[in-house]
């Protein structure tokens, strides 16, 4: 029986079939359903041409009509619906030069990357498995559909995807598939770095990341990745055992501390990091440096945004496992703080003006507020208006 995640999407398959077309759940959602893993995205393959899919559903987004793909919105969720197809040549190592829409799913499944992803399921839960994908799931094997060299040459990103699945699932890579990955791996340098970054982020976030790292090292595929192509020895700076990271910003910070001589700017440029990723990296490095010098204290936790708690703890534990830091320790200090932002301070610029009416406004006001803010956070003075004013009177601004 289908679980709730699929039940919500069955409406789309039912409607396609009501109009005389075939339709199936395909790919990763079927794989994760069989593995009892959390399902993120549900993809549907159908014999219906994209134009018919658009006519059938009122809320659609034509994201890739030339490749037969539209997004159907249903119950506030997005479902990628793609017409059965066979692909032409891949001259750009990403998209087929042309596609041919077909009426049966057999050839469509044949063009997919790995057997564990070449699975389809109808609206009653019956599985179509033409390439022993279920057997490979049972045996925890990553194997290409057909000849690996052809699959990887079509799109070299599949090489990184194989490594990513080894990290996420803990599966072994079939020896022939592994050999083909190594043979085609130089073509990784032709890939758009944005696509690589998505896969590498998932790779380092895998529950079995150490399994993935072993494959990355043994195949030497890292030699074709940005930055590592110039500093291949970095891979051997990675500790024997690491834990998953939460995003690409954390990956950059992780490697920065493993090899500080490689500039952050080089990582940013080579991997085309977004402005937000750059801000996150700089904030995390500042926080880690402060922690290593001063330890976990109230001022540190006060200054660290709660949105960085998880990333900070993950990085400390993966880089400095002897520290054994927990998020609860950080939260405990955070919860004990008298204030959590400058706005909660019971004194402000108007109070300073009233205390020193003859002094011109200037940087001294910000300096006093900064000073008193830290004293309140460290419990050196109560956060009460009168007592704060008394403290300021005893610690007046310097006279020019």
N, C-alpha and C positions, 0 to 999 in steps of 0.2 A: 504494500500500500504506500502511496506517495505521502511524504510528510507535508507539513503546512507550507513550507517554502515553495514546493512545486504546486500545491493545490491552488495557490494564488495565481500561478501562471498558466494553469490548465485551460483557463478561459481562452487564451490566445490560440492554443493548439486546437481546442474544440471549434473555434470559429473558423480557423483555416480549413479544418476537415469538413465542416458544414458546407463550405464552398467547393468541395470536391478535391482539395489538395491534401498531400501528406505532410505531416509535421512531427518533429521529435525534439526532445531535449537532447543537447549534444555537449560533448567536451568535458571541461573541468567540473561542471556542476554534477554530471553523472558520476564521474570519478570520485568526487568528494562525498556524494551521497552513498556510494558503495563502501567508502572508507569510514563513513560515519563522522566526517569532518564538517566543520561549519561551511556552509555554502555562501559564497559572496555574490557572484553574478550568475544569472541563469541565461544561457544562450539557446536559441531555437533555430533549427534548420528546417526548411520547408521546400516543397516543390513549387510553391507559388512564386511567380515572378515579383520583383520588388514593386512594380506598378500596381499589381493586384493587392499586395499587402497594404500599400498606401490607401487604396480605395476601401479596403475592408475595415480599417481602424481609423477612428476620428482624430486620435492624438498620436502622430508619428513624427519622427525626426529623420530626414533622409541623409544619413551620415556617409554612406558609401554606395550610392546606387550603381556605380559602374562595377562594383564587386558584389552587388546583390544584397547589400545590407541596409536595413532601416532599423531605427529604434522605435519600439512600440511602448507607449506609456500606459500603464494599467495599475489602478489602485496606488497611484503616486510612486510607482516604481518603474524603472526602465528595463526593457528586455530587448536584447539584440536579436533580430530575426533576419536570417540570411538564406538566400535561395541556394538549393543544392547546386554545386558547380564543380567543374574541373578547371584547373589552372593551366595557363600557358607558361612560357618561360619567365624566369625572374631575373631580368637584366639589371635591376637596381638592388638585388639582394634583399628585397623586402616585399614588394608587391608584384603579382604576376602581370606580365605585359597585357594579357587579355584573359578573360574568363569565359567559359561556356556554361550556360545554365542547363541543368539536366533534370530529369524527372524522378530519378531514384537516388536513394541515399548511399548506395554501395560505393560508387566512385567518389562521392563527396568525402566519405570517411577515409578512403584510400589516400587522399591528399594530405591528411593531417600528420602532425609531427611524431607523436609517440603512441604506442598501442594503448596506454592507459588513458589517453585523451581521445582515442578514436572509438568512443562508445556512444551509443544513442539509446534513448529510452522513450517509449510512447506514453500516452496519457493514462495508461493502465499500469505502468511500471514494468512492462516487459522490456528487457535489454536486448539490443542488437550489438553483437560482439563478433566482428568479422576477422579480427587479428589477434585473438587470444589476449585481449586486454585484461579480462577478469583474472586469467591465470597469472599474468604479470603483476596484477595488484596483489593477488594472494601470495605470490613469491617475492613481492617487493622488488620488482625489477623495472628499470627504465630502459625501453627498447624502441627504436624507431619503427615506424610503419614502412616496410620496404627497405630499400638500401639506404643506409645512413648518409653516405656521401652525397647522394642526390638530395635528401631532405635538408642537409646542412648547407649545401651549395645554394639551394633555392633561397634560404634565409639563414645566414650564419648566427642570427640571434638565437636560433634553436639550440646552439651549442651551450649558450649561457643559460637557456631555459632548462636544459638537462641538468646542469649544475645546480640551478635553483631548486628543481624538484628533489634532487639528492639532499639538499639542505632542509627543505620543508618537510619532506616525507620520510627521510632516512633510508631511502631505497638505494640499492646498488645499481650501477650502470652496466648494462650488458657489455661484455668485452668487445664485441664487434662494433657496437655503437660507440664505445669509448675510443676505439682505434680510429674510427671515422671522424670523431670530434677532433682528435689531435691532428689528423691529416688536413682538415678544412680550417682549423683554427686561425691561420694567418688572415683569412678573409674577415675576421672580426673587426679588423682595423677599418674596414669599409663601412661599418655601421654608423648610423647617427648616434651620437653620444647620449642624446635624450632617451633613446630606446634602451641603450645599455644601462643607463642609470636606474630605470624602473626595475629591470631584472636584478641588478646588483643590490639594490635596496631590499628586494624580497629575499635575495640570497642570504644577506647578512641578518635578516630577520627570521630565518628558518629555525624551527625547534631543534633541528639536527645540524646546526651550522658547522660543527666540527667534522661531520661526515662530508659536507660540501667543501670545506677548506682542504681536506685531504685530497679530494679529487682535483681541486683547483691547483694545488701544489704538484701533485704527481703528473698531471697532464701538461703543466707549465703553460696553461692557457692564459694565466695572469700576465704573461709577457706581451699580450696583445691588447691589454686594457690601458686606458689613459693613466698617466703618471707612472704606473707600474712598468710600462713599456720602457721608461727611462731609468727607473730604479727597481729592477726586478728583485733585488735582495730584500726589499721591504716585506715580501711575503714570509720570509723566514724570521722576521721580527715578531710575528704573531705568536702569542703564547700557545703552549701545547693544548690548552683547553680554554675555549671562550664561550660566552653566552650570547644569545641573540641581541641585536641592536634594533632600535625602533624607527630608524629613518636614515636618509642619506646624510643628513647633517651629522648624525652620530658616527657614521662610517668615516667621514672626513676627520672628525675630532679623534676618533680611535687611532687612525693612521698618523695623525699629527703627533700624538704622544709616543707612538712607536718609533717614529723617525722625524724629530723636530727640524732636521736640516732641510727638509722639503717644505718650501714655503706654503702657507695657506693659500696665497694667491695662485700658486701653480695648481693646486687642487681645484680652486674655484674656476679657473680658466679652462683647464683641461676637461672638466666634467660639466662645464656650462651651468654652474649652480645658480639658482634663482636668488633674488635679493633676500627673500625670507630665509632661505637656507644659509646664506652668508651671515645674516643677523644671528641666526640660531647658533652657528658655529662659533662666532665671536663671543656670544654670551656664555656658552658652555665652557669655552676655554678660560674665560675670565673667572668663572665660578670654580672650575677645577683648580686653577692656580691659587685662588684665595683659600680654598679648602685645604690644599696641600700645605700651605704656609700657616694657616690659623686654626684649622680644624672646623668642626661643626659647632657654630655658636649662633646666638640669637640675631646678631647683626647680619651675618651671612644669610640665614634663612629669611630674614625680613627683606633683604635686597633681592633674593632669588624668587622670580615669579613662579607661582604654583604650577604653571604650565610646563616648567622645566624640571620639576621634581623627578619624574620618572626617568627622563633622559640622563639627568645628573647621576642618579643612583646607579642606573645601568652601566654608565661609563666608568664610574669609580670602581665598581665591582669587577668589570671585565679588565680594566687596566691595573688595578691594585687589589687583587683578590684577598689579600691579608686584611684589608679594612673591613670587609663584610658589612657594609652599610645597608640599612634597610630604609625603605620609604617611610615606614612608621616612625623611625627616629626623627626624620625631617618633619613629618606632620606633627609629631608630639611637640617639638620646639615651636613650630608655626602656631599651633593652637594655644600655646602658653604666652604668646606675645601680647603685650598690653595694647598695641596698635598694629594694624596691618598695612596702613598707608599714611601718607603725609596729611590727607584730608581729615584723619581722626585726631590729629594733634590739637590739643585744646589751647592753642595760641597761634596767632597768624600775623601777617604783616601789619594789620591795623593796630594790633596790640603794641608792636614795636614802635610805630609812629607815635602812639600815645605815651609810651614810656620815654621816648627821646624826641620830643616835639621840635627841638632846635637843630636836629641833625638831618642833613639832606638825605633823601632816599638814594640808595646805591647798592653795590654788591654786598655791603656789610649785612644787609637784611637777610639775604639768602644764606650767608655764612652762618649767621646766628640760628636761623631755622634749621639748617643742616646739622649744626652742632647739638641743638636741643632735641632734634628728632632722634639722633643716635643715643643721647643720654636717656631718653624715655624708653627706647627699645631695650636698652641694657639695664633698665630698672634703676638707674642712678638718680632719677627724679620722677615723682608721680606725675601722671598726665592730668593735672588739675590746673585750671587757668591761673589761680592766685599763686600757687607754688611755682609754676613755670615762670611767671612774671618775677617772683622773688629771685629765682635762679638767674634770670637774665640781668636783673639789677646788680647782682653780685658778680656777674660775668659780662660787663658791658662791652660794646664794640670798641675797638681800638680807635683812639683819636688820631686824626691826620695832622 
